[in-house]
Amino acid sequence: MRAPVIIAVMIAAVTAPGAARADTGWEVRLPDKLEIAVGATGTLPIAIAVDRGLTISRDAGVIVDLAPEAGVVIKRWRLARTEAVDPEADAPRFAVPLRAETAGTHAVTVRVRFWLCGGRACRPIDEKRSVVVTAASS
């Protein structure tokens, strides 16, 4: 009876989302939620951080795809490294302007793709996250 319990705990530990990223050497940083007034423009900050000894490939592209729900307006839904605050930086960061059209909570799905390099090998990274935009009437 104890063997199935132990196996289930091991599977849960291996497949837990936090465990998969504990020592990856990279992180996509963005807020969980963003509050702006209806009709106002806000900025969604997105940053890619890597540990020492790792780099983001300059030969391959950095692509940020944004998918806002109705109620939030973003002019550019796809960004490249050239649209970063400092395109030449080792760890690019973006400042995405957005506007809330209607009151309420709206999700913005953010997908970041890049190639992470260390030593002689590079591997593709594809991270998908969501930001909740809370728009309040003024």
N, CA, C and O of each residue as an XYZ file, in Angstrom:
552
protein
N       0.808     -1.195      0.000
C       0.000      0.000      0.000
C       0.858      1.269      0.000
O       0.460      2.279     -0.581
N       2.031      1.230      0.645
C       2.844      2.439      0.734
C       3.521      2.783     -0.583
O       3.762      3.961     -0.846
N       3.833      1.815     -1.409
C       4.533      2.067     -2.671
C       3.743      3.002     -3.589
O       4.341      3.933     -4.130
N       2.424      2.811     -3.799
C       1.700      3.748     -4.658
C       1.694      5.177     -4.114
O       1.726      6.137     -4.884
N       1.654      5.318     -2.792
C       1.669      6.655     -2.195
C       3.015      7.325     -2.449
O       3.064      8.501     -2.812
N       4.091      6.595     -2.264
C       5.430      7.137     -2.491
C       5.605      7.510     -3.954
O       6.168      8.563     -4.257
N       5.140      6.679     -4.857
C       5.244      6.968     -6.290
C       4.428      8.208     -6.634
O       4.890      9.047     -7.408
N       3.239      8.340     -6.085
C       2.408      9.512     -6.354
C       3.074     10.791     -5.861
O       3.008     11.817     -6.538
N       3.710     10.750     -4.699
C       4.408     11.918     -4.161
C       5.601     12.272     -5.046
O       5.861     13.451     -5.286
N       6.323     11.275     -5.528
C       7.470     11.531     -6.404
C       7.021     12.148     -7.719
O       7.663     13.075     -8.213
N       5.941     11.657     -8.289
C       5.423     12.213     -9.544
C       4.986     13.652     -9.328
O       5.272     14.511    -10.163
N       4.306     13.933     -8.236
C       3.860     15.299     -7.938
C       5.049     16.242     -7.782
O       4.997     17.385     -8.238
N       6.096     15.783     -7.156
C       7.283     16.619     -6.962
C       7.975     16.911     -8.287
O       8.459     18.023     -8.499
N       8.028     15.934     -9.176
C       8.685     16.116    -10.469
C       7.866     17.014    -11.380
O       8.438     17.810    -12.125
N       6.551     16.911    -11.342
C       5.720     17.669    -12.262
C       5.233     18.986    -11.693
O       4.502     19.704    -12.375
N       5.608     19.332    -10.474
C       5.175     20.602     -9.883
C       5.776     21.756    -10.661
O       6.965     21.719    -10.979
N       4.982     22.800    -10.984
C       5.493     23.910    -11.780
C       6.682     24.616    -11.153
O       7.614     24.990    -11.865
N       6.678     24.805     -9.857
C       7.793     25.479     -9.197
C       9.063     24.667     -9.246
O      10.151     25.231     -9.361
N       8.951     23.358     -9.163
C      10.133     22.499     -9.168
C      10.832     22.528    -10.521
O      12.054     22.396    -10.587
N      10.086     22.696    -11.583
C      10.674     22.686    -12.915
C      11.551     23.908    -13.157
O      12.466     23.845    -13.979
N      11.300     25.017    -12.469
C      12.040     26.236    -12.722
C      12.980     26.609    -11.583
O      13.510     27.720    -11.567
N      13.192     25.723    -10.649
C      13.997     26.050     -9.470
C      15.442     26.395     -9.834
O      16.037     27.268     -9.203
N      16.012     25.735    -10.829
C      17.426     25.974    -11.150
C      17.640     26.148    -12.650
O      18.628     25.652    -13.190
N      16.747     26.832    -13.319
C      16.852     26.981    -14.764
C      17.870     28.018    -15.188
O      18.429     27.922    -16.281
N      18.121     29.007    -14.349
C      19.087     30.029    -14.700
C      18.489     31.224    -15.418
O      19.230     32.117    -15.830
N      17.199     31.271    -15.577
C      16.547     32.392    -16.242
C      15.196     32.667    -15.576
O      14.651     31.826    -14.861
N      14.679     33.861    -15.832
C      13.386     34.241    -15.279
C      12.769     35.344    -16.141
O      13.454     36.278    -16.556
N      11.472     35.222    -16.403
C      10.721     36.296    -17.043
C      10.016     37.033    -15.914
O       9.225     36.449    -15.173
N      10.312     38.321    -15.792
C       9.744     39.112    -14.697
C       8.668     40.053    -15.233
O       8.919     40.869    -16.121
N       7.469     39.923    -14.678
C       6.375     40.828    -14.960
C       5.409     40.790    -13.789
O       5.356     39.796    -13.065
N       4.650     41.850    -13.594
C       3.758     41.873    -12.436
C       2.600     40.895    -12.610
O       2.206     40.577    -13.731
N       2.060     40.423    -11.485
C       0.871     39.567    -11.536
C      -0.358     40.381    -11.878
O      -1.248     39.913    -12.586
N      -0.404     41.637    -11.357
C      -1.519     42.502    -11.688
C      -1.057     43.933    -11.855
O      -0.020     44.349    -11.338
N      -1.866     44.672    -12.596
C      -1.575     46.051    -12.925
C      -2.867     46.837    -12.787
O      -3.895     46.438    -13.334
N      -2.830     47.946    -12.066
C      -4.027     48.754    -11.856
C      -3.888     50.083    -12.580
O      -2.899     50.797    -12.412
N      -4.907     50.410    -13.401
C      -4.941     51.699    -14.087
C      -6.384     52.183    -14.128
O      -7.314     51.396    -13.950
N      -6.566     53.459    -14.360
C      -7.904     54.033    -14.448
C      -8.445     53.841    -15.868
O      -7.684     53.780    -16.833
N      -9.760     53.747    -15.972
C     -10.393     53.616    -17.287
C     -10.053     54.851    -18.117
O     -10.187     55.980    -17.644
N      -9.618     54.634    -19.344
C      -9.242     55.715    -20.240
C      -7.795     56.151    -20.095
O      -7.285     56.886    -20.940
N      -7.134     55.715    -19.047
C      -5.737     56.095    -18.809
C      -4.797     55.091    -19.472
O      -5.176     53.963    -19.787
N      -3.574     55.535    -19.671
C      -2.539     54.677    -20.234
C      -1.601     54.252    -19.115
O      -1.184     55.067    -18.291
N      -1.279     52.979    -19.098
C      -0.333     52.431    -18.133
C       0.806     51.748    -18.867
O       0.802     51.660    -20.094
N       1.772     51.268    -18.113
C       2.916     50.583    -18.696
C       3.054     49.208    -18.069
O       3.073     49.065    -16.846
N       3.149     48.203    -18.919
C       3.377     46.827    -18.484
C       4.871     46.536    -18.631
O       5.363     46.436    -19.756
N       5.606     46.398    -17.522
C       7.033     46.095    -17.612
C       7.262     44.586    -17.763
O       6.670     43.778    -17.047
N       8.129     44.231    -18.704
C       8.501     42.831    -18.928
C      10.027     42.787    -19.002
O      10.638     43.526    -19.773
N      10.632     41.923    -18.201
C      12.092     41.816    -18.197
C      12.494     40.351    -18.229
O      11.825     39.493    -17.652
N      13.598     40.081    -18.912
C      14.171     38.739    -18.949
C      15.494     38.807    -18.201
O      16.372     39.599    -18.541
N      15.626     37.971    -17.180
C      16.855     37.939    -16.391
C      17.500     36.562    -16.525
O      16.813     35.541    -16.541
N      18.827     36.550    -16.622
C      19.564     35.287    -16.711
C      20.679     35.290    -15.670
O      21.196     36.343    -15.298
N      21.037     34.106    -15.213
C      22.120     33.949    -14.250
C      23.470     34.173    -14.913
O      23.595     34.123    -16.137
N      24.477     34.422    -14.084
C      25.840     34.601    -14.565
C      26.287     33.340    -15.307
O      26.023     32.224    -14.860
N      26.947     33.522    -16.412
C      27.423     32.396    -17.212
C      26.467     32.018    -18.333
O      26.825     31.236    -19.213
N      25.264     32.562    -18.311
C      24.281     32.312    -19.368
C      24.042     33.605    -20.132
O      24.209     34.700    -19.595
N      23.650     33.466    -21.386
C      23.340     34.632    -22.204
C      22.092     34.358    -23.030
O      21.688     33.211    -23.223
N      21.501     35.427    -23.504
C      20.390     35.336    -24.446
C      21.000     35.546    -25.819
O      21.666     36.552    -26.063
N      20.774     34.601    -26.708
C      21.390     34.636    -28.031
C      21.041     35.919    -28.776
O      19.886     36.345    -28.800
N      22.054     36.524    -29.379
C      21.830     37.697    -30.228
C      21.564     37.279    -31.662
O      21.050     38.069    -32.453
N      21.907     36.046    -32.005
C      21.678     35.545    -33.357
C      20.220     35.144    -33.574
O      19.691     35.297    -34.675
N      19.584     34.642    -32.546
C      18.173     34.271    -32.633
C      17.344     35.417    -32.055
O      17.856     36.232    -31.287
N      16.101     35.476    -32.414
C      15.258     36.576    -31.972
C      14.711     36.411    -30.567
O      14.583     35.300    -30.052
N      14.395     37.537    -29.967
C      13.608     37.584    -28.743
C      12.232     38.052    -29.192
O      12.099     39.126    -29.778
N      11.218     37.257    -28.921
C       9.866     37.585    -29.363
C       8.941     37.626    -28.154
O       8.908     36.697    -27.347
N       8.191     38.716    -28.043
C       7.192     38.871    -26.989
C       5.841     39.035    -27.671
O       5.617     40.011    -28.387
N       4.943     38.085    -27.451
C       3.586     38.164    -27.991
C       2.634     38.548    -26.869
O       2.713     38.005    -25.767
N       1.734     39.485    -27.152
C       0.765     39.968    -26.177
C      -0.644     39.713    -26.710
O      -0.942     40.024    -27.863
N      -1.497     39.153    -25.876
C      -2.881     38.879    -26.263
C      -3.813     39.447    -25.187
O      -4.107     38.775    -24.199
N      -4.274     40.687    -25.384
C      -5.155     41.284    -24.384
C      -6.608     40.870    -24.594
O      -7.053     40.653    -25.721
N      -7.342     40.766    -23.474
C      -8.779     40.541    -23.561
C      -9.449     41.857    -23.958
O      -8.839     42.925    -23.897
N     -10.713     41.759    -24.363
C     -11.475     42.962    -24.680
C     -11.491     43.861    -23.447
O     -11.622     43.380    -22.322
N     -11.360     45.153    -23.663
C     -11.327     46.100    -22.563
C      -9.950     46.690    -22.352
O      -9.806     47.705    -21.670
N      -8.921     46.057    -22.937
C      -7.545     46.558    -22.863
C      -7.028     46.700    -24.285
O      -7.188     45.797    -25.107
N      -6.404     47.844    -24.573
C      -5.880     48.101    -25.909
C      -4.364     48.181    -25.848
O      -3.791     48.941    -25.067
N      -3.727     47.375    -26.694
C      -2.276     47.393    -26.864
C      -2.026     47.570    -28.356
O      -2.532     46.791    -29.164
N      -1.248     48.591    -28.731
C      -1.026     48.879    -30.151
C      -0.220     47.791    -30.854
O      -0.583     47.358    -31.948
N       0.869     47.350    -30.234
C       1.725     46.329    -30.863
C       1.586     45.028    -30.092
O       1.942     44.956    -28.916
N       1.072     44.010    -30.748
C       0.851     42.718    -30.109
C       2.076     41.814    -30.188
O       2.125     40.792    -29.503
N       3.052     42.162    -30.996
C       4.292     41.392    -31.088
C       5.470     42.358    -31.023
O       5.541     43.338    -31.764
N       6.385     42.050    -30.120
C       7.573     42.868    -29.955
C       8.813     42.015    -30.210
O       8.818     40.811    -29.953
N       9.842     42.646    -30.711
C      11.132     41.979    -30.935
C      12.186     42.684    -30.079
O      11.904     43.686    -29.421
N      13.364     42.157    -30.100
C      14.453     42.740    -29.309
C      14.673     44.210    -29.670
O      15.058     45.006    -28.814
N      14.434     44.569    -30.921
C      14.639     45.957    -31.350
C      13.690     46.927    -30.647
O      13.980     48.121    -30.585
N      12.559     46.441    -30.114
C      11.616     47.297    -29.386
C      11.899     47.333    -27.875
O      11.150     47.953    -27.120
N      12.962     46.679    -27.442
C      13.320     46.677    -26.020
C      13.760     48.083    -25.605
O      14.144     48.894    -26.448
N      13.700     48.360    -24.311
C      14.139     49.656    -23.794
C      15.587     49.896    -24.195
O      15.936     50.996    -24.623
N      16.435     48.880    -24.061
C      17.829     48.931    -24.513
C      18.080     47.664    -25.331
O      18.403     46.621    -24.764
N      17.936     47.742    -26.654
C      18.076     46.543    -27.492
C      19.432     45.850    -27.395
O      19.532     44.658    -27.689
N      20.475     46.571    -26.990
C      21.815     45.990    -26.899
C      22.097     45.350    -25.540
O      23.159     44.758    -25.348
N      21.169     45.461    -24.604
C      21.387     44.919    -23.255
C      21.463     43.399    -23.295
O      20.834     42.752    -24.132
N      22.246     42.841    -22.373
C      22.349     41.384    -22.280
C      21.020     40.756    -21.866
O      20.682     39.661    -22.316
N      20.267     41.447    -21.009
C      18.959     40.973    -20.550
C      17.920     42.017    -20.944
O      17.731     43.001    -20.229
N      17.248     41.816    -22.071
C      16.311     42.835    -22.547
C      15.101     43.012    -21.631
O      14.633     42.073    -20.988
N      14.618     44.250    -21.600
C      13.389     44.544    -20.882
C      12.525     45.432    -21.767
O      13.022     46.202    -22.590
N      11.231     45.302    -21.572
C      10.266     46.007    -22.396
C       9.339     46.829    -21.511
O       9.054     46.447    -20.376
N       8.871     47.951    -22.029
C       7.883     48.794    -21.358
C       6.720     48.925    -22.339
O       6.772     49.735    -23.265
N       5.679     48.132    -22.135
C       4.566     48.050    -23.080
C       3.456     49.008    -22.652
O       2.870     48.832    -21.583
N       3.155     50.030    -23.480
C       2.039     50.910    -23.143
C       0.710     50.215    -23.436
O       0.549     49.561    -24.467
N      -0.233     50.370    -22.513
C      -1.568     49.820    -22.719
C      -2.595     50.780    -22.146
O      -2.289     51.600    -21.280
N      -3.824     50.662    -22.646
C      -4.899     51.546    -22.207
C      -6.114     50.711    -21.831
O      -6.464     49.760    -22.529
N      -6.744     51.065    -20.745
C      -7.968     50.381    -20.309
C      -9.161     51.096    -20.919
O      -9.341     52.299    -20.725
N      -9.971     50.355    -21.653
C     -11.148     50.923    -22.304
C     -12.396     50.812    -21.435
O     -13.241     51.707    -21.441
N     -12.513     49.712    -20.685
C     -13.701     49.478    -19.865
C     -13.282     49.085    -18.452
O     -12.198     48.545    -18.230
N     -14.176     49.374    -17.501
C     -13.908     49.030    -16.101
C     -14.003     47.524    -15.905
O     -14.725     46.838    -16.628
N     -13.269     47.018    -14.924
C     -13.290     45.592    -14.609
C     -11.901     45.009    -14.623
O     -10.904     45.730    -14.676
N     -11.848     43.682    -14.575
C     -10.562     42.981    -14.641
C     -10.436     42.309    -16.001
O     -11.368     41.671    -16.489
N      -9.285     42.466    -16.586
C      -9.010     41.941    -17.924
C      -7.642     41.275    -17.906
O      -6.705     41.795    -17.300
N      -7.525     40.156    -18.551
C      -6.244     39.443    -18.605
C      -5.477     39.808    -19.874
O      -6.058     40.020    -20.938
N      -4.176     39.872    -19.730
C      -3.275     40.024    -20.873
C      -2.337     38.834    -20.827
O      -1.569     38.680    -19.877
N      -2.396     37.992    -21.850
C      -1.508     36.842    -21.937
C      -0.195     37.286    -22.578
O      -0.190     37.942    -23.619
N       0.908     36.923    -21.946
C       2.239     37.302    -22.418
C       3.017     36.028    -22.712
O       3.154     35.159    -21.851
N       3.522     35.926    -23.929
C       4.349     34.776    -24.323
C       5.713     35.308    -24.741
O       5.814     36.140    -25.642
N       6.760     34.824    -24.083
C       8.125     35.274    -24.349
C       8.926     34.089    -24.875
O       8.942     33.016    -24.270
N       9.596     34.299    -26.017
C      10.423     33.252    -26.621
C      11.817     33.804    -26.902
O      11.975     34.911    -27.418
N      12.818     33.007    -26.550
C      14.204     33.374    -26.803
C      15.063     32.120    -26.715
O      14.583     31.050    -26.341
N      16.346     32.265    -27.067
C      17.301     31.163    -26.971
C      18.273     31.473    -25.845
O      18.923     32.518    -25.835
N      18.359     30.548    -24.898
C      19.254     30.684    -23.748
C      20.529     29.902    -24.039
O      20.475     28.720    -24.378
N      21.676     30.564    -23.906
C      22.953     29.927    -24.233
C      23.859     29.877    -23.010
O      23.894     30.798    -22.194
N      24.576     28.791    -22.915
C      25.565     28.602    -21.866
C      26.621     27.648    -22.375
O      26.308     26.558    -22.854
N      27.854     28.053    -22.273
C      28.920     27.191    -22.801
C      28.847     27.131    -24.320
O      28.940     28.155    -24.997
N      28.679     25.930    -24.844
C      28.639     25.748    -26.292
C      27.245     25.464    -26.831
O      27.063     25.352    -28.044
N      26.273     25.348    -25.961
C      24.934     24.955    -26.412
C      23.896     26.021    -26.071
O      24.010     26.740    -25.079
N      22.892     26.095    -26.921
C      21.759     26.982    -26.701
C      20.490     26.137    -26.724
O      20.426     25.104    -27.390
N      19.481     26.595    -25.983
C      18.206     25.876    -25.991
C      17.071     26.887    -26.052
O      17.184     27.993    -25.524
N      15.984     26.501    -26.694
C      14.862     27.434    -26.813
C      14.071     27.525    -25.508
O      13.874     26.529    -24.813
N      13.628     28.730    -25.196
C      12.790     28.988    -24.036
C      11.473     29.557    -24.556
O      11.462     30.457    -25.396
N      10.379     29.030    -24.055
C       9.042     29.481    -24.440
C       8.215     29.579    -23.166
O       7.758     28.563    -22.640
N       8.021     30.787    -22.671
C       7.331     31.026    -21.400
C       6.025     31.762    -21.658
O       5.995     32.755    -22.385
N       4.958     31.275    -21.066
C       3.645     31.905    -21.214
C       3.121     32.257    -19.836
O       3.038     31.399    -18.957
N       2.766     33.526    -19.647
C       2.258     34.013    -18.362
C       1.062     34.914    -18.609
O       0.736     35.235    -19.752
N       0.419     35.314    -17.538
C      -0.755     36.168    -17.642
C      -0.676     37.286    -16.606
O      -0.209     37.080    -15.486
N      -1.136     38.459    -16.994
C      -1.190     39.619    -16.118
C      -2.644     40.062    -16.041
O      -3.321     40.162    -17.064
N      -3.124     40.327    -14.837
C      -4.489     40.811    -14.651
C      -4.451     42.329    -14.592
O      -3.778     42.911    -13.741
N      -5.183     42.966    -15.508
C      -5.278     44.430    -15.534
C      -6.608     44.800    -14.891
O      -7.672     44.410    -15.370
N      -6.534     45.555    -13.806
C      -7.736     46.016    -13.117
C      -7.941     47.479    -13.482
O      -7.109     48.336    -13.185
N      -9.062     47.740    -14.131
C      -9.383     49.101    -14.556
C     -10.541     49.613    -13.705
O     -11.617     49.016    -13.663
N     -10.294     50.729    -13.031
C     -11.313     51.322    -12.170
C     -11.769     52.643    -12.751
O     -10.976     53.377    -13.341
N     -13.041     52.945    -12.587
C     -13.572     54.230    -13.033
C     -13.013     55.332    -12.148
O     -12.859     55.155    -10.940
N     -12.711     56.471    -12.759
C     -12.145     57.562    -11.972
C     -13.197     58.322    -11.211
O     -12.877     59.274    -10.499
